[in-house]
């Protein structure tokens, strides 16, 4: 669209809405991040205005975080002026993210300044730790305000950034100009700006994953040490393979270029957040150098890349809001996140980032965990999607009774079953891949949003294979089910079973979480310090009186150690004596006698030779043989 025409449309819409704001020029946003190592960002905005009442908003509902997570408490030192004269502002008494004031006569612009206090390790998503002495993860929604009534897709911003000397950066934003002291980015909409985070740091590397290809795909890595950004050729080849497999799965791209932003640190929040033309991926410093960290985090970048299609290009109507203050309705997260989680794990296997065995070990743990969850006896999966904004903040204790954000792992099981059903009912002619091409593919081009509904999903599935998909999802998503949906595992030629041997995947998970997981024997999970994380209702530990939050101090008269607990479970198999746990409950102690004699139990997938192995077919690469990742030193 012509720039002058766009400016006129924005100007006219603001007049019609009656706000003291009119955009003839982009809002100027200047961010000084030179104090990022001290956890402070300095923000300055110049906002075109006209005399009258104005409300400026701090972004509240952040896309992809599925809740009102904007960290308003970290906005400090807010000052507003016009023509060099200070303007008094007042926070709205109901909407805490809104600042109200009057633009004086003869003013044509506002000058706004504030600082943002970067959080440390605590916090979820982008409200969590995002800077260290060596690096910065910059979320633009932290450093801006915007006028109430303006649509994020049309409001224009011109961003400028200063970084500490010697730091390099990666982002999907286009650069208008750059000097050693400052980066000026091309003017973009507020929607695009918030959708385009930036990583920067002293130890930084960019890998071109598709040299010479259009569109381009880049992996930007920032870390707390030089050693952490050393990526091996087979690892970069696997990321390149991921790009090919993802594009092959969907058949079209909805980005100009794509940027994986990868932060490796023990001092930032660990999560992934999706964006149209990039993904914000934050994990441990040893991700590229440690086998276990690679195995546990292999699905992260595939998951977030899938969101470029499912979540950004196609988005449930309830999540496709016009600005960052409208509450989002998250009922369709079983598609938005559940399907994405499944496809991300499939792509991890197809690209060689996971072996098929790793995929099966992960799915076995998912199936067992959900099948032993008491919360599913009263709460349907759909309620976990509607209550996502609450469940993301829920404590770990009591998860088995409460349920968590189960639309991720249970989505894996449900969409595997969809994949299997399509293959069975079409005699192998079609698969879930065909649905993905139809529903998320379309015509390649620049980012845009096409919302979808439940009916749209049902209709697209029926165009691939006719089936009562509505009843299928009604039974698995909207109805209460005491058992996990294991039909996909069983239909793919495998079954959930239990062994007394801890798999490599579970060993790695226990090591990363610093827990001992005896969920399927005693029925409890214990931290390395002896604190009980959770207890499965009706399990032997539950019946013996063990509860979440208690602390194990001794096992059969010996001081608490994880290995002592495992030995006790193993030896009890050949003994009639109960396992005695001395537990502390606040200041009180008691002995819990667990009458359990069946030995250790850990989930795995067992091959069912009576059925074809559809799971191996599903995980087979579509474009070439997968890259094998060599063992780390």
N, C-alpha and C positions, 0 to 999 in steps of 0.2 A: 504494500500500500504506500502511496506517496506520503512523505513525511508531513507536508502541510495539510493534506486531507486528514491524516490521522490526528494531528494536533487540533484541527477544527472539531472533529468528532468528540474528542476528549473534553475540549472547552465547552461545547454545547451541552454535553451530558452533565457537566458539573453545574451549569447554570440551571438546567431543568431540575436538578436535585436540590438546589438552593444552598449550596455550600460556598464558603468564602475561599474557594480554590479554583484556579483555572490554569491548565498546563499549556503554555505556549512553548516552553523549553523543558527539557528533562529536569527532574529533581537532581541536584548535585549531591553526591554522597562521597565524602572524603574520610577514609579510615586510616588512622595512624596505628599500625601494629608494632611499632618499634618497642613498645613495652610488653609485648606478648609474653616474653620469658618471665615477667613479673605478674602475669595473669591479668593484664589490663589492656583494653582496647579503647581508643579515643575516636569518637565519631562526630562528624560535622555535616550538617545537611543545609542546603539552601533550597527552599520550597517556594515556587511561584504561588502567589496568593492575591486576594482582593479583600477589601475591608468587610468585616462581618464576623460571625461566629465560626469557629473551626474546631474540629475534634481530630487530633492525631492519635493513631493507633499503633501499639507495639504488637507484632504478629503473635497470635495466640495458638491457633490450630495449625500445626506444622504438617504439611503433606507427608505422608509416609509414617508419621509417628502416631496417628490415629487417636489423638487426644489433645486437650488444651495444655500443651507442654512448653509453650514459649516461656523462657525463664525470666519473667518480668522482675523478680526480686534482685536480679543482677544488673539492672539498669540503674545507674546512679548519676548524681551531679547534673540533672536535666536543667537546661537553660534555654529559654526561647526569647528571641528579640526580633525587632523590625526597625530598620533605619537606625541602628545603633542603640535603640531604647529597649530596655527589658520589658517583657510581657509577663504578667502574672498568669499562671495556669492552675487548674484544679483537676484533680483526678475524679472521674465519674464515680458516684457513690455505689453504683451497682456493677458496672463493667470496669474492673480494676485495670484493664489494659488500655483505657481511653483517657486522654488528657485534653481538657477543654479550655478554650480561651477566646479572646476577641482580637481580631486583627485590626489595628488602628487605621483611621482614615489616611489616605494618601500612600499607604504601604502597598507594594507590589510583590514583596517576597518576605519570607520568614527565614531567620537564621536560627538553627536548632543545634545544640551541642549536648552530648552526654557521654559518659564513660560506661563501658560494659566490663563487669568483673568476671573474667573467665573462671568457670568452676574447676575444682580439682578433680580427684578420681570419682567422687560421689556423683550420683545422678544418672538418669536414664537417657538414652539417645543423645541428641545434640545438647541437652541440658547437663550432660555429664562432662567429665574432664576433657579438655580439648587443646591444651597447650602445655609444653614443657620448656625447659631452658633451651632446647634445641629445635623445637618445631611448633607449628600452629595448624589446627584445623579450623578454618574460618567458615562459619555459617552466617550468611549475610542477614538473615532475619534477626540476628543478635544486635546488629549495629544500625538499624534503620527504624524510622517511623513512617507512616503513610496516612494520607487524609481519609477520613471516614467517607464512605460513599463511592470511592474510586474502585474500579474493578482492577484486580491484579494483572489481568491480561492486557490492559490498555495503558496503565500508568507507567510512564517512562522514567528510568533512572540512569544517570551517568556516574559510574563508580570509579573512584581513584583509591589507590592503596599504597602505603609505605610499609616496607618490611625491614627487619633488622639487617644491618650490613652483611653481605655475603650469603644471604638466604636466597634459594631458588624456589620456584613455585610451579604448581600444576592446577589447571582449571579448564572447564569447557567454555568459559567466556572468551570472546574474541578481544584481542588487544588492539586498541587504537594507537597508542604510542607508549614508549617505555624509555626511561632514563635510569641511571644507577640508583636514583633516589625514589623513583615513583613509577607506578604502573597505572596507565589510564586505559580503562576498558571501554569498548564500544557501548553506546546507549542501547539498553534492552528494557523490556517490560519488567515490572516488579515480579511477576510470576516467574519469568526466566531467571532473574537475578537470584531469587530465593532458591530456585531449582538448580543453581550452579555454584556449589561450594568450592572452596579453594584449600589446598594444602600447601604448606611452605616449610622450609627448614634448612638447617646447615647441611645435613646429610640427605641428599636428594638425588634421585635418578629417574630418568624417563626412558622407557623401552617402547620402541615402535613395534607393535605386534603385527601389523600388516603393511610392511614397507612397500611404498609405491601404489598401494590400493586406494580406491575411493569408495566409500568414506574411509578415513583413517581411524585407527584404533590405537590408543596409547595406554600404557601402564605407568603411572606416576607413583614413585615410592618415596616416602619420607620416614625417617627413623631417628632414634636417639643415638645411634652409633653408625660409624662407617661400615662396620662388619655386617650390620643387619640389612643393608640395601644391596648386598652382593647376591645377585640372582644368577642361578646356574642356567646354562643354555637349555637343558631339558625342562626347566620350570617355565622359562619364557615361551618355549615351544608349546607347553601345555596351555598357557594362557592364549596363545595364538589359535590353538586348536579349539578352545572354548568359543572364541569369536566365530569360527567357521561353523561349529556345531549349532550355536545359537541362531545364526543367520540361516542355516539350513533348516532348522526347526520351524522358523516363522515365515521364511520365504520373502521377507521384505524388511526394510529398516525405517525407523521413524526418527532419525537423528542425522545431523550433518556430519559429525564426527563423534566418536565415543571415547571417553576418558575414564579408566579405572583409577580412582584415587585411593591409594593404599597407605595407611599409617601404621607403623610398627613401633609400639611403645607399651610399657607396663604402666604408664602414668596417664593414660587417657581412657575414657570409657570405651569398652569394646562392643561394637555393634556394626550393623550395616544399614545404610539409608539410601533408598532408590531416588534416582533423578532421570530426566529424559535422556540427557546426553552424557551422563556420567553416573558414577556411584561412589558413595562415601563409605569406605571399608576400613574399619579400625580393629586391629587385633594385636597379639603379643609381639614383642620385639624379635623373637626367634622363629617367627612364622616361616621364613624362607630357609632356615638353617636347622630346624629341629623336626625330626620325623613325626613325632606325636602332634606338635602344633600344626603342621601341614595337614595331617590326616583329619584332625578335628575341625580345622577351618577351611577345608577344601571346597565346601559347598557355598561359602560366603559370597565370593565374587560371582559365581554362576547365578545364585539366587537374585542378587541385586541387578545383574544385567537383564535377567528375565523380566524384571519389573519395568524395563524400558518399554516393553510391549504390554504386559499385564500390570496395570497400576498407573502408568503414565499415559501411554497412547490410548489404551482402552481402560476405562475407570468406572467403577460403579457410580450410578447417579448420586448416591448419598455421600460420596467422597469428592465429587466434582463441584466444589464450591467456588464462588466468584472472588472471595477474598479470604483473609486469614483469621477472621473473627466468627464466621458462621460455623456453628457446631456441625460436625460431620456425623453422618449416620453410617455405622460400620457393619451393618448386617451381612453384607456380601463379602466380608473378609475371608470366608471359606473358599471363595474363588480368588480374590485379590492376593491373599497371602497363602492360602492352602494349596492352590494349583501352582503358584510360583515356587513354593517350597518343594513340591514334588518335582517340577521340571528342573529346578536348580540342582537337585540331587542326581537326577538322571543325566544332566549335562556334565556334572562333576565326573560321573563314570564314563560317559561317552568321550570326554576330552582327555581321559587318562589321569585326571587329578585324583580320582579314587579308583581303586580296583573294584571289580564286581563283588569281591569278598567284603570290602569295606562297606559298600552299599548295603549288602545283606546284613552285616553286623549292625549297622545303624537302624535298618528297618526292623530287625528283631528286637532291639531295645525299645524302639517306638511302639511296636505292637504290644510288647509285654507291659511297658509302663502304662499305656492307656487301658489295657485289659485288667489291670489291678487297681484302677482308680475308683474309689468309692463315690467321688463327686458325680460321676456319670449316672449314678442311680437316681439322681434328682434333677440334674441340670442338663438340658440338651446342648449340643454343640453350638446351635444358633445363639444361645444366651451368652456364650463366651465371646461371640463376635460383637453382639450389642453392648456388652459390658467391657469391651477391650480397654477402654480408657481407664477403667478401674483396675482390671486384672494386671495390666502392665506394672502397676504400682504395688501390687499385693506382695506381702512377705512370703518367703519360701515355706515357713512353717504352716502346715495345714493344707498344702496344695492338693494332696490326694483327696481330701474331703471337699475342698472348695472348687477345684479345677482351675487351671491357669489359662493362658492364651493357646488353648488346645487346637484352634483352627490351623495352626502351623503343622504340628505332627499328625493330627488326625486327618488333616487335608492330604498328607502324604498317602495315607492308607486309602482314603476315599477315591482320590484321583488315580491311584494305581488300579483300583477296581474298575473305574471307568475305562481306563486304557485296556485292561484285560477284556472287559465286556465288548468293547468296540471290535477288538481283534477276533474274539470268538464268534460274534454275531455276523461279522462280515467274512468269515472264513479266511481271515488273514489279509484281506484286501485293504483294509483301512486300520488306522490306529489313532491314538490321541494326537499324534503329530498332524494328522489331517485336520482335526478340529482346530489346532493351534494356527495352522496356516490360514484357515478360513476366517477364524474369529479375530486373530491378532495380526494377521498379515496385511492384506490390503495392498495399497500402492505405496512404494517407498517415497520418502520425502522428509521435510523438516518437521520438528515436533508439533503436534497438535493433540487435542483431547477429544476422543469419541466415547461418550458415556455409554454404559450398558446396564441392563436390568436382568433380573432373574429370568424373565421370559425370553430375553435375547439369548442367554446361555442355553436354555432348554431348546429353543428353536434351532440354534446352530448345531447342537449335538444331534438332533433329529435329522438334520440334513446330511449328516455323516452316516448315522445308523439309526433307523427307527426303533424306538424303545420307549418305555414309560419312564423317562428320565425324571419327570416330576415326582413320581412316587418313589423312585430310587433315592433322590435327595431328601424327600420328605422323611423317609425312614431313617436316613443316616445323619441328617443335619438338624432337622426340626423336631424329631421325636426323641424321647428319653430311651437310651439303650444301655443296659447294664454291661454288655460286652463290647469290646472294641470292634470296629468294622474290619475283620481279617479276611474278608472275601477276596480281596485283590491278591494277597499273599498266597492264599490257598488256590485261587484260580490260575495263578501264574506258574504253578508247578512246585510250590514249596509249602511248608507248614511251620508254624511257630512251635519250637520245642525248647527243652532246657537241658543243660549239661552242668557238670561240676567244675568245668574249666573256664576261667575268665578269659574272654577274647582280647586280642590286642587292642581293639577299638575301645572296649570297656576299661581296660587298663589305662589307656591314654586319657579317657574321660575322667576317671577317678583321679589321676595324677594332676590334671588341669584344674579340677574342682576341689582338690584336696579333701576328698571324701572316701568313705568306704560304703559301697552300695550292696546291701544284703536284702534288697526289696523282695526278692522272690524266694527267700528262705525264711529268715527271721521276720522280715517285713519292715526293715528300717534302713535309713541312710544316716551315717554319722560323719561329722567333720573330723579333721585330723586332731583337734583338741578334745574330742569326745562329746561335743555337743550334738544332740540328736536333731537332725534337720527335719525329718518327717517320719511318721509311722503309718503304715497301711492299716486301715480299720479291719478288724477281724483277723489280722495276722497273728502269729504266735507272740510277737513282741507286744502287740496291742492288748492281747488277752492277758499278758503277764503284768500289764500296768505301766509300760513304758510310754512316754508321751513326748511330743515335739518340745524342744527347748530344754529338756533334761540333759544332764551331763553324765556320761559313763565314766566312772572312776576306777572300776575294777571288773575283771571277768574271771569267774571261778577263783576268786581270791588273789588274782594277780593284777598289777597296775594296768590301767588302760593302755593298750597299744592296738593298732589296727590288725597287726598280724596275730595277736593273741585272740582277738575276736574270731578271726577266720579259723584259727586252729581249734577253738572251742566248738564251732559249728561242725567242723570236719570230724572231730573225735566223738561228738555226741551221736553220730550216726551209729556207732558200735557200742553205745552205752545207754543205759536206762535212766541215768541221772540227768536232771534238768541243767540247763546252762544258767548260771547265777550271775546276774549283772547287779553291781552296786551302783546306784544312780543317785545323783544329787539334784534335788528340785528346789532351787533357790538355796536356802540355808538348811534344808532338810535332806536326810539320806534314807534310802530304803533299798532292800534287796528284791529284785524282780526275778522270779524263777520261770524260765522259758522252757516249756516242755516240747522240744522240737528235736527230731532225730532223723531227718531226711537228707542231711548233708547240704552242701552248697548247691545253688541253682542259679544259672545264668542263661539268658535267652540266646537262641541262635535260630537260623532258618535251616530246616532239614529238607532235603530234596524229596519230593513225592514222585516216584518213578511211574506212577499210574497216570500222570498228566504230562502234557508237553511243557517244556521249559520256556514259557513265554517271557519270564523275567530276563533271561539272558538275551532274548531277541530285543526286548525293550531297551536294554543297556548297550546294545551294539552300536558303535559309531556309524554315522550316516555318510561321512565324507571320506574317511581314510582310517587306517589303523590308529589306535590311541597312542599317545606318547607315554612311555614308561618313565616315571620319576625315579631316579637313582636314590639309593639309601644315603641319608646325610651322614657326614662324618661325626 
